[in-house]
């Protein structure tokens, strides 16, 4: 019985230490998850491409390379994504029709990884390409 009395405080201390370490409530309540989407990053055009046609062709084909279309956070930043879309549509005017169609098809296919992103991008396409009151 006396040995149990001496072990009891040690067990209580171990239990208290185990309860304190690593629980979710120990996280700082003031920590805010940082939003990673602040600007749209264009792909780097290789320096050996000096002709405007080559540069436009490369840019149209690789415009969305730095975008993760599975990240739905993009749809909550229309000031970033909508401006990027408008700029993309403008660049499409500087390449042959076949290149523009292929680039647009590829872009829409890439957005198909997430239904919300797909809907958002196709709505932008409708707004900028088919709406008579388009800002373009």
C-alpha positions in Angstrom: 0.0 0.0 0.0 2.8 2.4 0.8 4.5 1.8 -2.5 1.2 2.7 -4.3 1.1 6.0 -2.4 4.6 6.9 -3.7 3.8 5.9 -7.3 0.6 7.9 -7.4 2.2 11.4 -7.5 4.6 10.3 -10.3 1.6 9.0 -12.3 -0.3 12.2 -11.8 2.7 14.3 -13.0 3.1 12.1 -16.1 -0.6 12.4 -16.9 -0.5 16.2 -16.6 2.6 16.4 -18.8 1.1 14.2 -21.4 -2.1 16.2 -21.5 -0.3 19.5 -22.0 2.0 18.6 -24.9 0.9 18.7 -28.5 -2.8 19.4 -28.2 -4.8 21.6 -30.6 -5.9 24.0 -27.9 -2.2 25.0 -27.3 -2.1 26.7 -30.7 -2.0 30.5 -30.6 -5.5 31.8 -31.2 -4.0 34.9 -32.8 -2.3 33.0 -35.6 -3.9 33.9 -38.9 -3.5 31.7 -42.0 -1.7 33.7 -44.6 -3.4 34.1 -48.0 -0.8 33.1 -50.6 -2.6 34.6 -53.6 -1.8 38.2 -53.9 -0.5 38.6 -57.5 -0.5 36.7 -60.7 2.9 35.4 -61.8 3.7 35.3 -65.5 5.9 32.6 -66.8 9.5 33.7 -67.7 9.9 34.0 -71.4 13.2 32.5 -72.5 15.7 35.2 -73.5 16.5 33.6 -76.8 12.9 34.4 -78.0 13.3 38.0 -79.3 10.6 38.2 -82.0 7.3 39.5 -80.7 5.4 36.6 -82.4 7.6 34.0 -80.7 7.2 35.7 -77.3 3.4 35.9 -77.7 3.2 32.3 -78.8 5.2 31.1 -75.8 3.3 33.3 -73.4 -0.1 32.1 -74.6 1.0 28.5 -74.3 2.5 28.8 -70.8 0.4 31.7 -69.4 -1.2 29.5 -66.6 1.9 27.4 -65.8 2.3 29.0 -62.3 -1.4 28.5 -61.4 -2.6 25.5 -59.4 -6.2 25.1 -60.7 -6.9 22.6 -57.9 -6.6 25.6 -55.5 -10.1 27.1 -55.1 -8.6 30.1 -53.3 -8.2 31.7 -56.7 -11.9 32.1 -57.1 -12.0 34.3 -54.0 -9.6 36.8 -55.6 -11.3 38.2 -58.6 -9.0 41.3 -58.5 -6.1 38.9 -59.4 -7.8 36.2 -61.5 -10.1 38.4 -63.5 -7.3 40.8 -64.5 -5.1 37.8 -65.4 -8.0 36.5 -67.6 -8.4 39.8 -69.3 -4.7 40.0 -70.0 -4.7 36.5 -71.3 -7.6 37.3 -73.7 -5.7 40.3 -74.9 -2.6 38.2 -75.6 -4.7 35.8 -77.6 -5.2 38.5 -80.2 -1.4 38.5 -80.9 -1.2 34.8 -82.0 -2.7 32.9 -85.0 -6.3 31.7 -84.5 -5.3 28.0 -84.4 -2.8 28.7 -81.6 -5.3 30.8 -79.7 -8.0 28.0 -79.9 -5.5 25.3 -78.8 -4.3 27.4 -75.9 -7.9 28.2 -74.8 -8.8 24.5 -75.0 -5.8 23.5 -72.9 -6.6 26.2 -70.3 -10.2 25.0 -70.0 -9.0 21.4 -69.7 -6.6 22.4 -66.9 -9.4 24.0 -64.9 -11.4 20.8 -65.1 -9.5 19.5 -62.0 -11.9 21.3 -59.7 -15.6 22.0 -60.5 -15.7 25.4 -58.7 -12.6 26.6 -60.6 -13.9 25.3 -63.9 -17.2 27.1 -63.4 -15.4 30.3 -62.4 -13.1 30.3 -65.4 -15.9 29.4 -67.9 -18.0 32.2 -66.4 -15.1 34.6 -67.0 -14.8 33.2 -70.6 -18.5 33.9 -71.2 -18.2 37.4 -69.7 -15.1 38.4 -71.7 -15.6 36.5 -74.9 -19.4 36.4 -75.5 -21.1 39.1 -73.5 -22.0 42.1 -75.6 -21.1 44.3 -72.6 -17.7 42.7 -72.2 -15.0 44.9 -70.8 -12.7 43.9 -73.6 
